[in-house]
Amino acid sequence: MFCRSCGTAVADGAVACTNCGKAPYNGYSFCQNCGAATNAQAIACTSCGAGLRSAASAPSSQGNNKIAAGLCGIFLGGLGVHKFILGYTGEGLAMLLISLLTGWITCFATVYIMMLIGLIEGIIYLTKSDEEFYQTYVVNKRGWF
């Protein structure tokens, strides 16, 4: 990871850059993925293609969503609540409808399948680092697993 303000390599999860002292996600001059110089208005790095983010969308601000989505996935996964928390309305509706509409037809087998999917996804959410979680579920919009 690189500092968005000065382009110096910083450790994942660092609170401050060792070179400039600023929070690594503050600034608009460098790519946090490869360290290349960027345009302040750019939304993606022209060198590596990574999405550029500001301090407002840094992984630390996504931590609450990560924990909430992980816990809801574990405890309410069959209803797709964790999908709604992450903004995946389509996937959340699919899980909810599969659980509610087909559950009684299949003697609740589909409910248990949705609960298992939710449990697995909840564990995956909670075991990812904030950076991985942000890249996977916020930047890349990965809806399943």
C-alpha positions in Angstrom: 0.0 0.0 0.0 1.2 3.5 -0.8 0.4 6.9 0.8 -2.1 8.9 -1.3 -0.4 12.1 -0.3 3.3 11.5 -1.0 3.5 8.0 -2.7 5.7 6.4 0.0 5.1 2.7 0.7 3.3 2.2 4.0 2.3 -0.9 5.9 -1.3 -2.2 5.5 -3.5 -0.7 8.2 -1.0 2.1 8.9 -2.6 5.1 10.7 0.0 7.6 9.5 2.6 7.7 6.7 6.2 7.5 8.0 7.3 10.1 5.3 4.7 12.8 5.4 2.9 12.0 8.7 -0.6 12.2 7.1 -3.2 9.5 7.1 -2.3 7.2 4.1 -5.8 7.6 2.5 -5.7 11.4 2.6 -4.6 13.1 -0.5 -5.2 12.7 -4.2 -1.7 12.7 -5.7 -0.7 9.0 -5.8 -2.3 5.6 -6.2 -2.7 3.6 -3.0 -2.1 0.4 -4.9 1.0 1.0 -7.0 2.3 4.4 -5.9 2.1 6.0 -9.3 1.3 9.7 -9.6 -2.4 10.3 -10.3 -4.7 13.1 -11.4 -6.8 14.5 -8.4 -10.0 14.0 -10.3 -9.2 10.4 -11.5 -11.3 7.6 -10.2 -8.9 4.9 -11.3 -5.1 4.6 -11.6 -3.9 4.8 -15.2 -0.9 2.6 -14.3 -2.5 -0.3 -12.5 -6.2 0.3 -13.0 -7.0 0.2 -9.2 -9.9 2.3 -8.0 -8.7 5.4 -6.2 -10.3 6.4 -2.9 -10.3 9.3 -0.6 -10.2 9.5 3.1 -14.0 9.3 3.3 -14.0 5.9 1.7 -11.0 4.4 3.3 -11.2 0.9 4.8 -11.4 2.2 8.3 -14.7 3.8 7.5 -15.9 0.5 6.1 -15.1 -1.4 9.3 -18.6 -1.0 10.8 -20.2 -2.4 7.7 -17.7 -5.3 7.7 -18.5 -6.3 11.3 -22.3 -5.7 10.9 -22.4 -7.7 7.7 -20.3 -10.5 9.1 -22.4 -10.9 12.2 -25.7 -10.6 10.3 -24.4 -13.2 7.8 -23.6 -15.6 10.7 -26.9 -15.0 12.6 -29.4 -13.9 10.0 -27.7 -15.2 6.8 -30.8 -17.2 5.6 -32.7 -13.9 5.2 -29.9 -12.1 3.3 -29.6 -9.3 5.8 -25.9 -9.1 5.3 -26.4 -8.5 1.6 -28.6 -5.5 2.3 -26.1 -4.0 4.7 -23.4 -4.1 1.9 -25.8 -2.6 -0.6 -26.4 -5.8 -2.6 -30.2 -5.5 -2.8 -30.6 -8.0 -5.6 -28.6 -10.7 -3.9 -30.3 -9.9 -0.6 -33.8 -10.2 -2.2 -32.8 -13.5 -3.8 -31.7 -15.0 -0.5 -34.8 -13.7 1.3 -37.3 -14.9 -1.4 -35.6 -18.3 -1.7 -35.8 -18.7 2.0 -39.4 -17.5 2.4 -41.1 -18.7 -0.7 -39.5 -22.0 -1.4 -38.7 -23.0 2.2 -42.1 -24.6 2.9 -42.1 -26.4 -0.4 -38.7 -28.1 0.2 -39.4 -28.8 3.9 -37.0 -25.9 4.8 -34.0 -27.4 2.9 -33.5 -24.1 1.0 -33.7 -22.2 4.3 -30.8 -24.3 5.6 -28.9 -23.8 2.4 -29.3 -20.0 2.6 -28.3 -20.1 6.3 -25.2 -22.1 5.4 -24.3 -19.6 2.6 -24.8 -16.7 5.1 -22.7 -18.4 7.7 -19.8 -18.9 5.3 -20.0 -15.4 3.9 -20.2 -13.9 7.4 -17.0 -15.8 8.4 -15.3 -14.7 5.2 -16.2 -11.0 5.9 -14.9 -11.1 9.4 -11.6 -12.9 8.5 -10.7 -10.5 5.7 -8.5 -7.5 6.5 -10.1 -4.1 6.1 -8.2 -3.5 2.9 -9.2 -6.9 1.4 -12.8 -6.4 2.4 -12.9 -2.9 0.9 -11.3 -4.0 -2.4 -13.5 -7.1 -2.7 -16.9 -5.8 -1.6 -16.8 -2.0 -2.0 -14.5 -1.4 -5.0 -15.0 -4.6 -7.0 -18.7 -5.1 -5.9 -18.3 -8.9 -5.5 -21.8 -10.1 -4.5 -21.2 -13.7 -3.6 -18.5 -15.3 -1.5 
